[in-house]
Amino acid sequence: MAMAKTKYLLLLDDDMIFLPQTNVKIMVEILDKTDVTLVGGEVKPSNNYGGFLRFGNYGGTHRQLGLFPRSCQRANLTVPGFPECVRCELTTNVFVAKTADIATVGGWDPELMVREHIELFIRLKAADMKVVQCPKIVMGHKRPSLSLKGEGYVEKRRRGGKRYIKSHSQPI
């Protein structure tokens, strides 16, 4: 975050590929014309796991934060002027966001190497900042071979991975 000096930042993993459907200009336009903090797209050939976050007792005795994937399109809370995009609380880790808003919630936790964006979305929700998902803005995903990533890569990526959220497939 300390290096980000622009009005917006684009975040994506190193194994993402820009496609003809990757329209960053639309993402920036949404940020310019609305009070949205972050605009995400979809990743192919992965599943769309954008969804809503809810607290509840999901089969246990302790209150947990649950993720309800693929619930954004079902809720159909479209963005004025951008009917192809819907309100969400969590989207993929391919997004454009207002740098100042991300800094306001503290940016990223350096200890998290997996699901670090989920932890960020939890803080955005707590700060009542708006997140949007645009299913027609698509990035490609091509994971390199583990043999190319070096010793200890998998262990480092898993550090902190189960710390924050439990995923659910039931509708809200």
N, CA and C of each residue as an Amber inpcrd file, in Angstrom:
protein
   516
   0.8290000  -1.1950000   0.0000000   0.0000000   0.0000000   0.0000000
   0.8650000   1.2470000   0.0000000   1.9960000   1.2050000   0.6540000
   2.8440000   2.3930000   0.7410000   3.3350000   2.8330000  -0.6360000
   3.4200000   1.8990000  -1.5760000   3.9050000   2.2300000  -2.9120000
   2.7990000   2.7390000  -3.8260000   1.5540000   2.5670000  -3.4720000
   0.4300000   2.9770000  -4.3210000   0.2530000   4.4940000  -4.2360000
   0.4720000   5.1840000  -5.3310000   0.3760000   6.6440000  -5.3720000
  -0.7250000   7.1350000  -6.3100000  -1.4430000   6.2230000  -6.9340000
  -2.4750000   6.5850000  -7.8960000  -3.8520000   6.5790000  -7.2340000
  -4.8300000   7.1610000  -7.9180000  -6.2010000   7.2280000  -7.4050000
  -6.8020000   5.8290000  -7.2510000  -6.4480000   4.9270000  -8.1760000
  -6.9650000   3.5650000  -8.1690000  -5.8140000   2.5770000  -8.1780000
  -6.1060000   1.3620000  -7.7130000  -5.1240000   0.2940000  -7.8250000
  -5.8000000  -0.9100000  -8.4620000  -5.0280000  -1.6460000  -9.2240000
  -5.4800000  -2.8820000  -9.8630000  -4.7620000  -4.0240000  -9.1630000
  -5.5170000  -4.9560000  -8.6180000  -4.9220000  -6.1010000  -7.9420000
  -5.2740000  -7.3690000  -8.6960000  -4.2690000  -8.1960000  -8.9170000
  -4.4730000  -9.5230000  -9.4880000  -3.2720000 -10.3760000  -9.1450000
  -3.4550000 -11.6770000  -9.1600000  -2.3570000 -12.5970000  -8.8760000
  -1.4420000 -12.7020000 -10.0850000  -0.2550000 -13.2550000  -9.8540000
   0.7330000 -13.3690000 -10.9180000   0.4050000 -14.4510000 -11.9440000
  -0.6490000 -15.2170000 -11.7100000  -1.0260000 -16.2470000 -12.6720000
  -2.3040000 -15.8810000 -13.4350000  -2.6500000 -14.5950000 -13.4480000
  -3.8140000 -14.1080000 -14.1960000  -3.3860000 -13.6390000 -15.5810000
  -4.3120000 -13.7530000 -16.5250000  -4.0480000 -13.3920000 -17.9140000
  -5.1510000 -12.4370000 -18.3770000  -4.7560000 -11.3120000 -18.9690000
  -5.7430000 -10.3980000 -19.5390000  -6.3350000 -11.0210000 -20.7980000
  -7.6650000 -10.9270000 -20.9120000  -8.4100000 -11.4500000 -22.0490000
  -9.1190000 -10.2940000 -22.7460000  -9.6930000 -10.5190000 -23.9290000
 -10.4680000  -9.4490000 -24.5720000 -11.6290000  -8.9460000 -23.7080000
 -12.1510000  -9.7940000 -22.8050000 -13.2600000  -9.4000000 -21.9240000
 -12.7760000  -8.6940000 -20.6470000 -11.4770000  -8.4550000 -20.5150000
 -10.9310000  -7.7660000 -19.3430000 -11.0110000  -6.2710000 -19.6160000
 -12.0760000  -5.6470000 -19.1430000 -12.3220000  -4.2370000 -19.4510000
 -12.0750000  -3.3720000 -18.2090000 -10.8310000  -2.9970000 -18.0060000
 -10.4510000  -2.1860000 -16.8540000 -11.0800000  -0.7960000 -16.9480000
 -11.2810000  -0.2890000 -18.1700000 -11.8900000   1.0380000 -18.3320000
 -13.2860000   1.1000000 -17.7160000 -14.0830000   0.0510000 -17.8950000
 -15.4270000   0.0160000 -17.2780000 -15.3070000  -0.0070000 -15.7650000
 -14.3510000  -0.7450000 -15.2450000 -14.1620000  -0.8120000 -13.7960000
 -13.8530000   0.5810000 -13.2370000 -12.9790000   1.3060000 -13.9060000
 -12.6280000   2.6620000 -13.4770000 -13.8260000   3.6000000 -13.6330000
 -14.5740000   3.4490000 -14.7100000 -15.7660000   4.2800000 -14.9180000
 -16.7730000   4.1070000 -13.7750000 -16.9640000   2.8790000 -13.3250000
 -17.8730000   2.6260000 -12.2050000 -17.3700000   3.3450000 -10.9530000
 -16.0740000   3.2620000 -10.6990000 -15.5030000   3.9410000  -9.5250000
 -15.6440000   5.4580000  -9.6390000 -15.4850000   5.9890000 -10.8590000
 -15.5940000   7.4410000 -11.0710000 -17.0200000   7.9530000 -10.9040000
 -18.0080000   7.1650000 -11.3090000 -19.3910000   7.6500000 -11.3910000
 -20.2930000   7.2110000 -10.2390000 -19.7780000   6.4060000  -9.3110000
 -20.6040000   5.9040000  -8.2120000 -19.8420000   6.0280000  -6.8930000
 -20.4860000   5.6290000  -5.8180000 -19.8290000   5.6220000  -4.5110000
 -19.2480000   4.2400000  -4.1730000 -18.9980000   3.4450000  -5.1820000
 -18.4290000   2.1090000  -5.0260000 -16.9390000   2.2240000  -4.6950000
 -16.4600000   1.3610000  -3.8130000 -15.0440000   1.3260000  -3.4270000
 -14.2340000   0.3740000  -4.2920000 -14.8290000  -0.7540000  -4.7000000
 -14.0760000  -1.8040000  -5.3690000 -14.9510000  -2.4800000  -6.4200000
 -14.3590000  -2.7270000  -7.6010000 -15.0560000  -3.4060000  -8.6950000
 -14.2520000  -4.6300000  -9.0870000 -14.8980000  -5.7900000  -9.0030000
 -14.2500000  -7.0410000  -9.3720000 -14.8950000  -7.6530000 -10.5940000
 -14.1790000  -8.5660000 -11.1900000 -14.7020000  -9.2940000 -12.3430000
 -14.8090000 -10.7700000 -12.0250000 -14.7260000 -11.5820000 -13.0610000
 -14.7440000 -13.0370000 -12.9160000 -13.4340000 -13.5990000 -13.4260000
 -13.1350000 -14.8050000 -12.9900000 -11.9230000 -15.4970000 -13.4090000
 -12.3430000 -16.7900000 -14.0860000 -11.8240000 -17.0370000 -15.2650000
 -12.1010000 -18.2750000 -15.9990000 -10.7830000 -18.9970000 -16.2040000
 -10.6930000 -20.2800000 -16.0720000 -11.7510000 -21.2560000 -15.9090000
 -12.0370000 -21.6080000 -14.4610000 -12.0710000 -20.6790000 -13.5750000
 -12.4020000 -20.9550000 -12.1780000 -13.8740000 -20.6850000 -11.9270000
 -14.3470000 -21.1030000 -10.7830000 -15.7280000 -20.8320000 -10.4050000
 -15.8790000 -19.3910000  -9.9430000 -17.0520000 -18.8580000 -10.1200000
 -17.3720000 -17.5410000  -9.5930000 -17.7170000 -17.7170000  -8.1250000
 -16.8700000 -17.2330000  -7.2440000 -17.1890000 -17.3830000  -5.8370000
 -17.5400000 -16.0600000  -5.1890000 -17.8350000 -15.0400000  -5.9810000
 -18.3250000 -13.7980000  -5.4030000 -19.6030000 -14.0710000  -4.6410000
 -19.7780000 -13.3850000  -3.5270000 -20.9680000 -13.6500000  -2.7390000
 -21.1410000 -12.6690000  -1.6060000 -22.0290000 -13.0440000  -0.7090000
 -22.3130000 -12.2370000   0.4620000 -21.7310000 -12.9120000   1.6970000
 -21.3860000 -12.0970000   2.6770000 -20.8420000 -12.5620000   3.9500000
 -21.9070000 -12.3620000   5.0120000 -22.1700000 -13.3970000   5.8220000
 -23.1810000 -13.3040000   6.8720000 -22.6980000 -14.0050000   8.1350000
 -23.0310000 -13.4390000   9.2940000 -22.7490000 -14.0870000  10.5660000
 -23.8970000 -15.0190000  10.9170000 -23.5750000 -16.1520000  11.5280000
 -24.6160000 -17.0780000  11.9590000 -24.0240000 -18.3310000  12.5620000
 -24.8890000 -19.2140000  13.0260000 -24.4770000 -20.5200000  13.5460000
 -24.7030000 -21.5310000  12.4350000 -23.6560000 -21.8810000  11.7440000
 -23.7510000 -22.7630000  10.5890000 -23.3780000 -24.1790000  10.9810000
 -24.2820000 -24.8550000  11.6840000 -24.0490000 -26.2360000  12.0820000
 -23.1450000 -26.3810000  13.2870000 -22.8470000 -25.3000000  13.9510000
 -21.9870000 -25.3730000  15.1320000 -22.5800000 -24.5770000  16.2770000
 -21.8400000 -24.5200000  17.3480000 -22.3240000 -23.7860000  18.5180000
 -21.7910000 -22.3700000  18.5650000 -20.7380000 -22.0890000  17.7890000
 -20.1480000 -20.7490000  17.7830000 -20.6200000 -19.9580000  16.5730000
 -20.8060000 -18.6870000  16.7880000 -21.1610000 -17.7960000  15.6760000
 -19.9740000 -17.6870000  14.7320000 -20.2350000 -17.8180000  13.4200000
 -19.1780000 -17.7870000  12.4140000 -19.5600000 -16.8350000  11.3010000
 -18.5480000 -16.4240000  10.5720000 -18.7790000 -15.6430000   9.3690000
 -18.8370000 -16.6150000   8.2060000 -19.9430000 -16.6250000   7.4840000
 -20.1100000 -17.5460000   6.3640000 -20.0790000 -16.8170000   5.0390000
 -19.5520000 -17.4730000   4.0370000 -19.5460000 -16.9610000   2.6720000
 -20.5930000 -17.7240000   1.8870000 -21.4510000 -17.0070000   1.1990000
 -22.4690000 -17.6160000   0.3490000 -22.1050000 -17.3250000  -1.1030000
 -21.3400000 -18.2330000  -1.7190000 -20.8620000 -17.9910000  -3.0810000
 -21.9950000 -17.9720000  -4.0990000 -21.7410000 -17.2640000  -5.1640000
 -22.6620000 -17.1380000  -6.3050000 -24.0060000 -16.5380000  -5.9060000
 -24.0450000 -15.7890000  -4.8310000 -25.3170000 -15.2020000  -4.3910000
 -25.5340000 -13.7840000  -4.9140000 -24.5230000 -13.1550000  -5.4780000
 -24.6640000 -11.7680000  -5.9410000 -25.6710000 -11.6430000  -7.0820000
 -25.5540000 -12.5070000  -8.0820000 -26.4770000 -12.4380000  -9.2110000
 -27.8980000 -12.7670000  -8.7740000 -28.0600000 -13.6770000  -7.8240000
 -29.3990000 -14.0180000  -7.3390000 -30.0430000 -12.8360000  -6.6230000
 -29.2550000 -12.0840000  -5.8710000 -29.7930000 -10.9250000  -5.1550000
 -30.1630000  -9.8090000  -6.1250000 -29.4540000  -9.7250000  -7.2570000
 -29.7660000  -8.8030000  -8.3570000 -29.8460000  -7.3390000  -7.9050000
 -28.8790000  -6.9050000  -7.1140000 -28.7970000  -5.5010000  -6.7060000
 -27.8980000  -4.7770000  -7.7060000 -28.4690000  -4.3770000  -8.8320000
 -27.6730000  -3.7950000  -9.9030000 -27.1850000  -2.3980000  -9.5260000
 -26.1330000  -1.9740000 -10.2210000 -25.5130000  -0.6750000  -9.9970000
 -26.1490000   0.3260000 -10.9580000 -26.6660000   1.4440000 -10.4570000
 -27.2790000   2.4440000 -11.3600000 -26.3080000   2.8630000 -12.4650000
 -26.7910000   2.7510000 -13.6950000 -25.9800000   3.0940000 -14.8560000
 -25.1340000   1.9450000 -15.3750000 -25.0490000   0.8640000 -14.6140000
 -24.2430000  -0.2970000 -14.9960000 -25.0310000  -1.5720000 -14.6820000
 -26.1010000  -1.8370000 -15.4340000 -27.0010000  -2.9490000 -15.1060000
 -26.3570000  -4.3360000 -15.2190000 -25.2070000  -4.4360000 -15.8700000
 -24.5310000  -5.7320000 -15.9790000 -23.6990000  -6.0480000 -14.7330000
 -23.6400000  -5.1080000 -13.8000000 -22.8570000  -5.2920000 -12.5770000
 -23.7800000  -5.2940000 -11.3640000 -23.4140000  -6.0750000 -10.3470000
 -24.2630000  -6.2270000  -9.1620000 -23.4740000  -5.9620000  -7.8870000
 -24.1920000  -5.4840000  -6.8740000 -23.5960000  -5.3130000  -5.5540000
 -23.2290000  -6.6760000  -5.0030000 -22.1720000  -6.7150000  -4.2390000
 -21.6360000  -7.9360000  -3.6710000 -20.9080000  -7.5580000  -2.3900000
 -20.4240000  -8.5310000  -1.6580000 -19.5680000  -8.2370000  -0.5140000
 -18.1980000  -8.8910000  -0.6490000 -18.0890000  -9.8060000  -1.5880000
 -16.8180000 -10.4570000  -1.8540000 -16.7940000 -10.8340000  -3.3240000
 -15.6840000 -10.5960000  -3.9570000 -15.5270000 -10.9630000  -5.3590000
 -14.1550000 -11.6200000  -5.5270000 -13.7800000 -11.9170000  -6.7350000
 -12.4890000 -12.5590000  -6.9690000 -11.3560000 -11.6140000  -6.6060000
 -10.1480000 -12.1410000  -6.5950000  -8.9970000 -11.3010000  -6.3090000
  -8.4310000 -10.6770000  -7.5780000  -9.3290000 -10.2850000  -8.4620000
  -9.0190000  -9.4690000  -9.6310000  -9.9520000  -8.2770000  -9.5320000
  -9.3930000  -7.1210000  -9.1680000 -10.2610000  -5.9630000  -8.9940000
  -9.5110000  -4.6570000  -9.1320000 -10.2970000  -3.5910000  -9.3530000
  -9.8050000  -2.2170000  -9.3140000 -10.5080000  -1.5690000  -8.1380000
  -9.7460000  -0.8200000  -7.3380000 -10.3080000  -0.2210000  -6.1350000
  -9.7670000   1.1910000  -5.9420000 -10.5050000   1.9710000  -5.1510000
 -10.0460000   3.3010000  -4.7780000  -8.9330000   3.1460000  -3.7440000
  -7.7560000   3.6140000  -4.0980000  -6.5860000   3.4550000  -3.2410000
  -6.8230000   4.0200000  -1.8480000  -7.4120000   5.2070000  -1.7620000
  -7.6340000   5.8510000  -0.4580000  -8.5540000   5.0160000   0.4300000
  -9.5920000   4.4140000  -0.1560000 -10.5140000   3.5840000   0.6330000
  -9.8260000   2.3160000   1.1470000  -9.0080000   1.7060000   0.3020000
  -8.2860000   0.5000000   0.7280000  -7.3100000   0.8580000   1.8460000
  -6.6530000   1.9940000   1.7250000  -5.7360000   2.4450000   2.7850000
  -6.4960000   2.7210000   4.0800000  -7.7140000   3.2510000   3.9760000
  -8.5290000   3.5530000   5.1500000  -8.8070000   2.3150000   5.9940000
  -8.9960000   1.1700000   5.3440000  -9.2700000  -0.0640000   6.0880000
  -7.9900000  -0.8400000   6.4100000  -6.8410000  -0.2810000   6.0730000
  -5.5720000  -0.8920000   6.4630000  -4.8670000  -1.7300000   5.4190000
  -5.3760000  -1.7850000   4.1860000  -4.6990000  -2.5570000   3.1410000
  -4.7150000  -4.0450000   3.4130000  -3.6030000  -4.7270000   3.1190000
  -3.5120000  -6.1770000   3.2300000  -2.7330000  -6.5870000   4.4570000
  -3.0810000  -7.7570000   4.9820000  -2.3460000  -8.3630000   6.0800000
  -1.1770000  -9.1350000   5.4690000   0.0750000  -8.7390000   5.7350000
   1.2240000  -9.3980000   5.1030000   1.4190000 -10.8510000   5.5270000
   0.7900000 -11.2710000   6.6140000   0.9110000 -12.6550000   7.0540000
   0.0600000 -13.6040000   6.2240000  -0.9450000 -13.0990000   5.5490000
  -1.8340000 -13.9610000   4.7730000  -1.3180000 -14.0830000   3.3480000
  -1.1240000 -15.3020000   2.9080000  -0.6740000 -15.5490000   1.5440000
  -1.7960000 -16.1650000   0.7080000  -2.8140000 -16.6710000   1.3560000
  -3.9750000 -17.2450000   0.6920000  -5.1960000 -16.5950000   1.3170000
  -6.1490000 -16.2710000   0.4960000  -7.3890000 -15.6570000   0.9640000
  -7.1750000 -14.2840000   1.5990000  -6.0540000 -13.6510000   1.2640000
  -5.8000000 -12.3260000   1.8120000  -6.8570000 -11.3280000   1.3550000
  -7.3930000 -11.5350000   0.1700000  -8.4360000 -10.6280000  -0.3030000
  -9.7380000 -10.8360000   0.4720000 -10.0150000 -12.0490000   0.9550000
 -11.2210000 -12.2870000   1.7390000 -11.1700000 -11.4710000   3.0280000
 -10.0280000 -11.4750000   3.6600000  -9.8540000 -10.7060000   4.8810000
 -10.0620000  -9.2120000   4.5940000  -9.5860000  -8.7400000   3.4480000
  -9.8040000  -7.3470000   3.0470000 -11.2980000  -7.0790000   2.8570000
 -12.0120000  -7.9880000   2.2200000 -13.4490000  -7.8010000   1.9970000
 -14.2300000  -7.7680000   3.3150000 -13.7890000  -8.5240000   4.2950000
 -14.4330000  -8.4810000   5.6100000 -14.2910000  -7.0790000   6.1960000
 -13.0940000  -6.4990000   6.0700000 -12.8920000  -5.1480000   6.6030000
 -13.6520000  -4.0960000   5.7990000 -13.7680000  -4.2830000   4.4910000
 -14.5780000  -3.3640000   3.6760000 -16.0410000  -3.4150000   4.1140000
 -16.5470000  -4.6270000   4.3690000 -17.9330000  -4.7780000   4.8300000
 -18.1190000  -4.0730000   6.1720000 -17.1810000  -4.2770000   7.0860000
 -17.2660000  -3.6520000   8.4060000 -17.2470000  -2.1220000   8.3070000
 -16.5570000  -1.5930000   7.3120000 -16.4750000  -0.1410000   7.1080000
 -17.6210000   0.3800000   6.2350000 -18.5590000  -0.4950000   5.8680000
 -19.7200000  -0.1430000   5.0540000 -19.3350000   0.4140000   3.6800000
 -18.2660000  -0.1350000   3.1070000 -17.8240000   0.2660000   1.7670000
 -18.4300000  -0.6780000   0.7380000 -18.7450000  -0.1410000  -0.4180000
 -19.4730000  -0.9010000  -1.4390000 -18.5340000  -1.6400000  -2.3880000
 -18.9130000  -2.8830000  -2.6600000 -18.1920000  -3.7700000  -3.5710000
 -19.1540000  -4.1660000  -4.6780000 -18.6390000  -4.2330000  -5.8980000
 -19.4390000  -4.5770000  -7.0740000 -18.7360000  -5.6880000  -7.8420000
 -19.5260000  -6.5830000  -8.4020000 -18.9960000  -7.6260000  -9.2720000
 -19.6070000  -7.4730000 -10.6520000 -18.7420000  -7.5380000 -11.6710000
 -19.1800000  -7.4460000 -13.0640000 -18.8290000  -8.7530000 -13.7670000
 -19.8020000  -9.6690000 -13.9000000 -19.5300000 -10.9890000 -14.4650000
 -19.0270000 -10.9660000 -15.9030000 -19.2830000  -9.8840000 -16.6410000
 -18.8280000  -9.8350000 -18.0380000 -17.3940000  -9.3200000 -18.1740000
 -16.7990000  -8.8920000 -17.0730000 -15.3820000  -8.5140000 -17.0790000
 -14.6120000  -9.7450000 -16.6110000 -13.8710000 -10.3520000 -17.5260000
 -13.2890000 -11.6680000 -17.2840000 -11.7680000 -11.6380000 -17.4300000
 -11.1030000 -12.3130000 -16.4930000  -9.6520000 -12.5450000 -16.5530000
  -9.4390000 -14.0440000 -16.7190000  -8.3450000 -14.3980000 -17.3650000
  -7.9760000 -15.8040000 -17.4670000  -7.1050000 -16.2060000 -16.2880000
  -7.0980000 -17.4910000 -15.9720000  -6.3070000 -18.0040000 -14.8560000
  -5.5060000 -19.1980000 -15.3350000  -4.2010000 -19.0920000 -15.2520000
  -3.3410000 -20.1990000 -15.6670000  -2.3000000 -20.4220000 -14.5800000
  -2.5160000 -21.4590000 -13.7960000  -1.5870000 -21.7580000 -12.7050000
  -0.3170000 -22.3950000 -13.2620000   0.8290000 -21.8240000 -12.9020000
   2.0780000 -22.4690000 -13.3210000   2.3100000 -23.7580000 -12.5410000
   3.1340000 -24.6040000 -13.0650000   3.4710000 -25.8660000 -12.4060000
   4.1200000 -25.5850000 -11.0540000   3.7750000 -26.3830000 -10.0450000
   4.3880000 -26.2260000  -8.7230000   5.9060000 -26.3710000  -8.7850000
   6.4010000 -27.1490000  -9.7350000   7.8490000 -27.3360000  -9.8410000
   8.5570000 -26.0310000 -10.2180000   7.8470000 -25.0840000 -10.7780000
   8.4430000 -23.7960000 -11.1630000   8.4340000 -22.7810000 -10.0260000
   7.7560000 -23.0920000  -8.9320000   7.5420000 -22.1010000  -7.8830000
   8.5550000 -22.1650000  -6.7500000   9.3720000 -23.1800000  -6.6770000
  10.4140000 -23.2230000  -5.6620000  10.0170000 -23.9190000  -4.3790000
  11.0340000 -24.2290000  -3.5990000  10.8590000 -24.9520000  -2.3430000
  10.0890000 -24.1080000  -1.3280000   9.1440000 -24.7210000  -0.6520000
   8.3850000 -24.0450000   0.3890000   7.2230000 -23.2150000  -0.1120000
   6.9940000 -23.1820000  -1.4160000   5.9330000 -22.3350000  -1.9730000
   4.5560000 -22.7110000  -1.4360000   4.2230000 -23.9920000  -1.4790000
   2.8950000 -24.4400000  -1.0630000   2.6690000 -24.1190000   0.4110000
   3.6400000 -24.3890000   1.2510000   3.5000000 -24.1040000   2.6810000
   3.3010000 -22.6070000   2.9260000   4.0500000 -21.7890000   2.2170000
   3.9270000 -20.3420000   2.3810000   2.5510000 -19.8610000   1.9350000
   2.0430000 -20.3970000   0.8370000   0.7230000 -19.9970000   0.3340000
  -0.3900000 -20.3980000   1.2920000  -0.2190000 -21.4830000   2.0320000
  -1.2650000 -21.9600000   2.9370000  -1.2600000 -21.2500000   4.2820000
  -0.2330000 -20.4890000   4.5660000  -0.1170000 -19.8170000   5.8680000
  -1.3170000 -18.9070000   6.1030000  -2.0520000 -19.1500000   7.1650000
  -3.2020000 -18.3160000   7.5110000  -4.4460000 -18.5830000   6.6870000
  -4.4500000 -19.6110000   5.8530000  -5.5300000 -19.8380000   4.9100000
  -6.8950000 -20.1090000   5.4950000  -6.9840000 -20.7060000   6.6840000
  -8.2870000 -21.0520000   7.2550000  -8.6560000 -20.1170000   8.3970000
  -7.9970000 -19.0020000   8.4820000  -8.1190000 -18.1280000   9.6280000
  -9.4300000 -17.3720000   9.7210000 -10.1040000 -17.0780000   8.6410000
 -11.1930000 -16.1190000   8.7030000 -12.5850000 -16.5900000   8.3420000
 -12.7280000 -17.5300000   7.4690000 -14.0620000 -17.6930000   6.8780000
 -14.4070000 -19.1530000   6.6320000 -15.6710000 -19.4540000   6.7380000
 -16.1870000 -20.7790000   6.4070000 -17.1150000 -20.6020000   5.1980000
 -16.9620000 -21.4240000   4.1930000 -17.7410000 -21.2770000   2.9710000
 -18.9980000 -22.1480000   3.0270000 -20.0720000 -21.6290000   2.4890000
 -21.3550000 -22.3280000   2.4510000 -21.9500000 -22.2310000   1.0620000
 -22.6640000 -23.2310000   0.6590000 -23.2680000 -23.1870000  -0.6650000
 -24.7670000 -22.9460000  -0.6040000 -25.3570000 -22.8910000   0.5830000
 -26.7880000 -22.6520000   0.6880000 -27.0800000 -21.1860000   0.3860000
 -28.2480000 -20.9080000  -0.1670000 -28.6130000 -19.5060000  -0.4170000
 -28.8330000 -18.7530000   0.8770000 -28.7430000 -17.4700000   0.7940000
 -28.9530000 -16.6080000   1.9670000 -30.3890000 -16.6430000   2.3930000
